[in-house]
Amino acid sequence: MAKPKGKVHVFSSAYAAAGRIRRWRPWQEVGVRFSKFHLPKTPFALPFDPKDYVWAGPVTLVLLEKTESERASFRLGHYRRGVRKYLNMLAGGQKIEPVVLLYHEAWGWTLQDGNHRYEALVKHGAETYEAFLAKPKRPQPIDRF
């Protein structure tokens, strides 16, 4: 992942960031990496084809304030272990990969990859996070990403 040069601009939302992006490119050119358990033809396969989108980022976004009950309500089991893994990385001063946000005109920006990372950032008390943004090349049906 390329590191931004100079001062990092922090956007208040994915909408604000997308409005300032001039060049959207194929996902490979942007440097998007998906979680390695997203294997095709498995229950964890990505629910979208990255080639159907144009990409930008990573951008730095404000992490919205969560209440203590929201922070405590994260899932249990393997999900919790995944969050703990990223919490340990953050506690050790390591950076974690950006999350992936997809845009759909019916419901706006949604988190499509990086749930464990995002929740670890929330629990860690981070003020910002990095995200790759993707918008469809063509309008998508309501039931499809």
Buried (B, 14 or more C-beta within 10 A) or exposed (E): BEEEEEEEEEBEEBEBBBEEBEEBEEBEEBBBEBBEEEEEEEEEEBEBEBEBBBBBBBBBBEBEEBEEEEEEEBEEEEEEEBBEEBBEBBEEEEEBBBBBBBBBEEEEBEBBBBBBBBBBBBBBEEEEBBBBBBBBEEEBEEEEB
